[in-house]
Amino acid sequence: MTTASVNGRIIDDDDDIGTLLAQTKRIAVVGIKTRETMQPAYYVPEYAQRAGYEIVPVPVYYPEVTEILGEQVYRTLAAIPGDIDMVNMFRRPKDLAAHLDDILAAKPRSVWLQLGIRDDAFAARLTAAGIDVVQDRCLLVELRNHGR
């Protein structure tokens, strides 16, 4: 009898990414920006929202903002009620570690590190906790590649 692994996986295969996207409904976006910036940290989650995903904004800046993309802002992942399928990180690699405890407390099914963001030690901590990780890929590009 085989025992299922409790460890998460590093996902970098196109089929596995397609499966992950199909199983994801709710995405918390850490480091989301406001519309005025028109930066990827705004228009990528905006695209995902238009594609049917529920977006939960978790900005790092903008302490006065209470809503982004028409959704209530949360200041930590752990403060978000309910389950989180994916955490989409818009943070530089040097800033990831500061979010590790919050991610582990929230227990999302997966963490997506945007294009240009890779931290193997950070990813290893997440997978050891049973969280799947995608590194160095643009969510918008992958949504388009998988017909979403």
PAZA-520818 format. One record per residue: residue number from 1; residue in three letters; x, y, z of N, C-alpha, C in turn. Coordinates in pm, whole numbers, plus 50000, padded with zeros to 5 digits. Example, Ala and Ser with C-alpha at 12.3 -4.5 7.8 and 13.67 -1.06 7.14 Angstrom:
# residues 2
{1; ALA; {51319; 49431; 50780}; {51230; 49550; 50780}; {51320; 49670; 50780}}
{2; SER; {51285; 49775; 50708}; {51367; 49894; 50714}; {51290; 50003; 50787}}
# end
This chain:
# residues 148
{1; MET; {50084; 49883; 50000}; {50000; 50000; 50000}; {50089; 50124; 50000}}
{2; THR; {50057; 50218; 49911}; {50135; 50341; 49905}; {50066; 50452; 49985}}
{3; THR; {50149; 50534; 50042}; {50098; 50646; 50119}; {50116; 50772; 50037}}
{4; ALA; {50014; 50854; 50031}; {50024; 50980; 49957}; {50123; 51071; 50028}}
{5; SER; {50199; 51142; 49948}; {50296; 51236; 50004}; {50223; 51356; 50064}}
{6; VAL; {50271; 51400; 50179}; {50213; 51521; 50238}; {50289; 51644; 50189}}
{7; ASN; {50397; 51623; 50117}; {50475; 51735; 50065}; {50408; 51792; 49941}}
{8; GLY; {50422; 51923; 49925}; {50379; 51986; 49802}; {50482; 51959; 49694}}
{9; ARG; {50456; 52011; 49576}; {50547; 51989; 49463}; {50586; 52123; 49400}}
{10; ILE; {50700; 52121; 49335}; {50736; 52231; 49246}; {50670; 52197; 49113}}
{11; ILE; {50586; 52286; 49066}; {50513; 52262; 48942}; {50576; 52344; 48832}}
{12; ASP; {50626; 52277; 48729}; {50683; 52350; 48616}; {50648; 52287; 48482}}
{13; ASP; {50562; 52187; 48484}; {50517; 52119; 48363}; {50386; 52183; 48316}}
{14; ASP; {50372; 52206; 48185}; {50254; 52274; 48132}; {50123; 52203; 48168}}
{15; ASP; {50121; 52072; 48161}; {49998; 51998; 48196}; {49963; 52016; 48343}}
{16; ASP; {50065; 52011; 48429}; {50041; 52029; 48573}; {49995; 52172; 48603}}
{17; ILE; {50048; 52268; 48531}; {50003; 52407; 48548}; {49858; 52419; 48505}}
{18; GLY; {49822; 52357; 48395}; {49682; 52358; 48350}; {49589; 52297; 48453}}
{19; THR; {49631; 52187; 48515}; {49551; 52122; 48619}; {49539; 52214; 48740}}
{20; LEU; {49649; 52275; 48781}; {49647; 52368; 48894}; {49550; 52482; 48869}}
{21; LEU; {49557; 52542; 48750}; {49468; 52654; 48718}; {49322; 52610; 48716}}
{22; ALA; {49296; 52489; 48669}; {49158; 52438; 48664}; {49102; 52413; 48803}}
{23; GLN; {49190; 52378; 48897}; {49146; 52348; 49034}; {49141; 52472; 49123}}
{24; THR; {49190; 52583; 49074}; {49197; 52706; 49152}; {49073; 52790; 49127}}
{25; LYS; {49015; 52841; 49234}; {48899; 52930; 49225}; {48926; 53065; 49293}}
{26; ARG; {49001; 53062; 49402}; {49021; 53181; 49485}; {49171; 53210; 49497}}
{27; ILE; {49211; 53331; 49455}; {49352; 53369; 49453}; {49373; 53493; 49540}}
{28; ALA; {49456; 53480; 49643}; {49499; 53595; 49721}; {49624; 53651; 49655}}
{29; VAL; {49626; 53782; 49632}; {49737; 53845; 49561}; {49815; 53934; 49658}}
{30; VAL; {49933; 53886; 49698}; {50020; 53960; 49788}; {50106; 54056; 49706}}
{31; GLY; {50099; 54183; 49743}; {50175; 54283; 49669}; {50095; 54344; 49555}}
{32; ILE; {49962; 54322; 49555}; {49877; 54380; 49451}; {49890; 54531; 49454}}
{33; LYS; {49882; 54592; 49337}; {49890; 54737; 49324}; {49751; 54791; 49287}}
{34; THR; {49740; 54923; 49287}; {49613; 54988; 49251}; {49608; 55017; 49101}}
{35; ARG; {49488; 55042; 49053}; {49466; 55069; 48910}; {49557; 55181; 48859}}
{36; GLU; {49576; 55284; 48939}; {49653; 55400; 48894}; {49794; 55363; 48850}}
{37; THR; {49851; 55258; 48906}; {49988; 55220; 48870}; {49995; 55155; 48733}}
{38; MET; {49888; 55084; 48695}; {49885; 55004; 48572}; {50011; 54917; 48557}}
{39; GLN; {50056; 54865; 48668}; {50170; 54774; 48670}; {50118; 54630; 48665}}
{40; PRO; {50205; 54533; 48634}; {50162; 54393; 48631}; {50091; 54349; 48760}}
{41; ALA; {50133; 54404; 48875}; {50070; 54365; 49002}; {49927; 54415; 49012}}
{42; TYR; {49881; 54492; 48914}; {49740; 54528; 48904}; {49673; 54453; 48789}}
{43; TYR; {49732; 54464; 48668}; {49659; 54411; 48554}; {49661; 54258; 48542}}
{44; VAL; {49757; 54191; 48605}; {49753; 54043; 48605}; {49636; 53992; 48690}}
{45; PRO; {49621; 54038; 48816}; {49504; 53994; 48891}; {49372; 54042; 48830}}
{46; GLU; {49373; 54159; 48766}; {49252; 54207; 48698}; {49213; 54109; 48588}}
{47; TYR; {49311; 54062; 48511}; {49284; 53964; 48405}; {49229; 53834; 48466}}
{48; ALA; {49291; 53788; 48574}; {49245; 53664; 48639}; {49101; 53679; 48688}}
{49; GLN; {49070; 53797; 48741}; {48932; 53822; 48787}; {48835; 53815; 48669}}
{50; ARG; {48870; 53876; 48557}; {48785; 53871; 48438}; {48772; 53728; 48385}}
{51; ALA; {48874; 53646; 48412}; {48872; 53506; 48368}; {48788; 53418; 48462}}
{52; GLY; {48734; 53478; 48570}; {48645; 53405; 48658}; {48699; 53367; 48794}}
{53; TYR; {48821; 53406; 48824}; {48879; 53375; 48955}; {48835; 53480; 49057}}
{54; GLU; {48814; 53438; 49181}; {48789; 53531; 49290}; {48924; 53584; 49336}}
{55; ILE; {48940; 53715; 49335}; {49067; 53777; 49375}; {49050; 53837; 49515}}
{56; VAL; {49146; 53808; 49602}; {49150; 53865; 49736}; {49276; 53951; 49744}}
{57; PRO; {49260; 54084; 49747}; {49377; 54172; 49748}; {49447; 54178; 49884}}
{58; VAL; {49580; 54163; 49880}; {49663; 54175; 50000}; {49779; 54269; 49964}}
{59; PRO; {49751; 54400; 49963}; {49857; 54495; 49925}; {49961; 54509; 50035}}
{60; VAL; {50081; 54541; 49994}; {50190; 54567; 50088}; {50195; 54717; 50116}}
{61; TYR; {50163; 54796; 50015}; {50161; 54942; 50027}; {50015; 54987; 50033}}
{62; TYR; {49991; 55115; 50021}; {49856; 55173; 50017}; {49777; 55148; 50146}}
{63; PRO; {49826; 55192; 50262}; {49755; 55166; 50388}; {49615; 55227; 50393}}
{64; GLU; {49590; 55330; 50311}; {49459; 55395; 50312}; {49356; 55322; 50225}}
{65; VAL; {49400; 55233; 50138}; {49310; 55166; 50044}; {49236; 55052; 50115}}
{66; THR; {49105; 55047; 50095}; {49023; 54942; 50157}; {48964; 54846; 50054}}
{67; GLU; {48978; 54883; 49925}; {48922; 54800; 49819}; {49008; 54810; 49693}}
{68; ILE; {49033; 54695; 49631}; {49102; 54691; 49502}; {49026; 54590; 49417}}
{69; LEU; {49005; 54624; 49291}; {48927; 54540; 49198}; {48787; 54510; 49253}}
{70; GLY; {48734; 54606; 49330}; {48600; 54587; 49385}; {48592; 54489; 49500}}
{71; GLU; {48708; 54446; 49552}; {48713; 54346; 49659}; {48776; 54408; 49784}}
{72; GLN; {48732; 54362; 49900}; {48788; 54409; 50027}; {48936; 54372; 50037}}
{73; VAL; {49014; 54467; 50085}; {49157; 54449; 50106}; {49181; 54383; 50242}}
{74; TYR; {49275; 54291; 50247}; {49323; 54232; 50373}; {49470; 54264; 50385}}
{75; ARG; {49518; 54279; 50508}; {49658; 54315; 50529}; {49748; 54194; 50551}}
{76; THR; {49688; 54080; 50583}; {49763; 53954; 50593}; {49680; 53843; 50533}}
{77; LEU; {49747; 53737; 50492}; {49677; 53620; 50441}; {49598; 53552; 50551}}
{78; ALA; {49656; 53547; 50672}; {49590; 53479; 50784}; {49458; 53547; 50821}}
{79; ALA; {49440; 53674; 50788}; {49317; 53747; 50819}; {49203; 53716; 50721}}
{80; ILE; {49234; 53653; 50611}; {49133; 53624; 50509}; {49045; 53509; 50556}}
{81; PRO; {48913; 53531; 50562}; {48825; 53421; 50600}; {48813; 53318; 50488}}
{82; GLY; {48798; 53192; 50526}; {48780; 53087; 50425}; {48910; 53037; 50368}}
{83; ASP; {48897; 52943; 50276}; {49013; 52880; 50214}; {49071; 52965; 50102}}
{84; ILE; {49201; 52953; 50085}; {49272; 53019; 49975}; {49329; 52908; 49888}}
{85; ASP; {49292; 52909; 49761}; {49346; 52808; 49669}; {49490; 52841; 49630}}
{86; MET; {49513; 52969; 49599}; {49645; 53010; 49550}; {49682; 53144; 49610}}
{87; VAL; {49810; 53159; 49641}; {49867; 53289; 49675}; {49956; 53329; 49559}}
{88; ASN; {49923; 53440; 49494}; {50002; 53492; 49383}; {50091; 53602; 49439}}
{89; MET; {50222; 53581; 49434}; {50318; 53672; 49498}; {50376; 53772; 49397}}
{90; PHE; {50353; 53899; 49426}; {50417; 54008; 49353}; {50516; 54075; 49448}}
{91; ARG; {50616; 54002; 49489}; {50720; 54051; 49579}; {50855; 54008; 49522}}
{92; ARG; {50955; 54093; 49543}; {51090; 54059; 49500}; {51141; 53939; 49579}}
{93; PRO; {51232; 53862; 49521}; {51284; 53745; 49594}; {51335; 53780; 49734}}
{94; LYS; {51401; 53895; 49750}; {51455; 53932; 49881}; {51345; 53959; 49983}}
{95; ASP; {51222; 53983; 49937}; {51110; 54014; 50027}; {51022; 53894; 50058}}
{96; LEU; {51047; 53781; 49996}; {50959; 53664; 50014}; {50960; 53610; 50157}}
{97; ALA; {51078; 53599; 50214}; {51090; 53536; 50347}; {51002; 53606; 50451}}
{98; ALA; {50983; 53735; 50437}; {50901; 53810; 50533}; {50755; 53764; 50531}}
{99; HIS; {50714; 53697; 50425}; {50575; 53651; 50411}; {50558; 53502; 50443}}
{100; LEU; {50667; 53433; 50471}; {50661; 53288; 50487}; {50567; 53245; 50599}}
{101; ASP; {50581; 53302; 50717}; {50495; 53261; 50830}; {50348; 53286; 50800}}
{102; ASP; {50317; 53398; 50736}; {50179; 53431; 50701}; {50124; 53329; 50601}}
{103; ILE; {50205; 53292; 50503}; {50162; 53192; 50404}; {50137; 53058; 50473}}
{104; LEU; {50231; 53016; 50556}; {50215; 52888; 50625}; {50092; 52888; 50714}}
{105; ALA; {50062; 53000; 50780}; {49943; 53010; 50865}; {49815; 53002; 50783}}
{106; ALA; {49816; 53057; 50661}; {49697; 53059; 50576}; {49672; 52924; 50508}}
{107; LYS; {49777; 52843; 50492}; {49768; 52710; 50433}; {49699; 52707; 50295}}
{108; PRO; {49748; 52786; 50199}; {49691; 52778; 50065}; {49731; 52646; 49999}}
{109; ARG; {49660; 52608; 49895}; {49698; 52486; 49822}; {49823; 52510; 49739}}
{110; SER; {49840; 52636; 49690}; {49957; 52664; 49607}; {50003; 52808; 49625}}
{111; VAL; {50130; 52831; 49589}; {50188; 52965; 49586}; {50250; 52983; 49448}}
{112; TRP; {50217; 53095; 49385}; {50266; 53125; 49250}; {50359; 53245; 49259}}
{113; LEU; {50485; 53224; 49222}; {50584; 53333; 49218}; {50591; 53384; 49075}}
{114; GLN; {50561; 53511; 49057}; {50552; 53570; 48924}; {50685; 53561; 48847}}
{115; LEU; {50676; 53592; 48719}; {50791; 53590; 48629}; {50905; 53672; 48688}}
{116; GLY; {51024; 53614; 48693}; {51142; 53681; 48748}; {51159; 53659; 48897}}
{117; ILE; {51066; 53587; 48959}; {51073; 53564; 49103}; {51100; 53416; 49128}}
{118; ARG; {51215; 53389; 49189}; {51254; 53252; 49221}; {51333; 53254; 49350}}
{119; ASP; {51299; 53160; 49438}; {51374; 53143; 49563}; {51357; 52997; 49603}}
{120; ASP; {51458; 52917; 49571}; {51447; 52773; 49593}; {51433; 52736; 49741}}
{121; ALA; {51499; 52809; 49830}; {51487; 52779; 49973}; {51345; 52810; 50023}}
{122; PHE; {51290; 52921; 49979}; {51153; 52960; 50012}; {51056; 52854; 49960}}
{123; ALA; {51074; 52813; 49835}; {50988; 52710; 49774}; {50999; 52578; 49850}}
{124; ALA; {51118; 52544; 49893}; {51137; 52418; 49968}; {51062; 52420; 50100}}
{125; ARG; {51061; 52534; 50167}; {50986; 52546; 50293}; {50836; 52526; 50268}}
{126; LEU; {50787; 52581; 50159}; {50646; 52569; 50125}; {50610; 52425; 50088}}
{127; THR; {50690; 52364; 50002}; {50659; 52226; 49962}; {50668; 52131; 50081}}
{128; ALA; {50761; 52156; 50172}; {50771; 52072; 50293}; {50644; 52082; 50378}}
{129; ALA; {50573; 52196; 50365}; {50448; 52216; 50439}; {50326; 52169; 50359}}
{130; GLY; {50350; 52105; 50245}; {50239; 52051; 50166}; {50180; 52147; 50066}}
{131; ILE; {50251; 52255; 50037}; {50201; 52358; 49945}; {50273; 52347; 49812}}
{132; ASP; {50197; 52338; 49702}; {50256; 52335; 49568}; {50308; 52474; 49533}}
{133; VAL; {50416; 52479; 49453}; {50480; 52606; 49419}; {50509; 52613; 49270}}
{134; VAL; {50476; 52727; 49211}; {50517; 52760; 49074}; {50611; 52879; 49088}}
{135; GLN; {50726; 52872; 49021}; {50825; 52981; 49028}; {50852; 53038; 48890}}
{136; ASP; {50877; 53169; 48885}; {50928; 53234; 48765}; {50838; 53215; 48643}}
{137; ARG; {50707; 53229; 48665}; {50612; 53221; 48554}; {50506; 53329; 48571}}
{138; CYS; {50464; 53387; 48459}; {50361; 53490; 48461}; {50224; 53424; 48461}}
{139; LEU; {50145; 53454; 48562}; {50011; 53398; 48572}; {49925; 53436; 48451}}
{140; LEU; {49933; 53561; 48407}; {49854; 53605; 48292}; {49890; 53523; 48168}}
{141; VAL; {50016; 53506; 48140}; {50060; 53428; 48025}; {50009; 53285; 48034}}
{142; GLU; {50020; 53225; 48153}; {49976; 53087; 48169}; {49823; 53074; 48159}}
{143; LEU; {49751; 53173; 48210}; {49604; 53171; 48194}; {49568; 53174; 48046}}
{144; ARG; {49634; 53260; 47971}; {49609; 53268; 47826}; {49649; 53137; 47757}}
{145; ASN; {49766; 53082; 47794}; {49812; 52957; 47732}; {49715; 52842; 47756}}
{146; HIS; {49642; 52849; 47866}; {49551; 52740; 47902}; {49405; 52778; 47877}}
{147; GLY; {49384; 52878; 47790}; {49251; 52912; 47744}; {49159; 52974; 47847}}
{148; ARG; {49217; 53047; 47941}; {49134; 53110; 48045}; {49129; 53261; 48029}}
# end
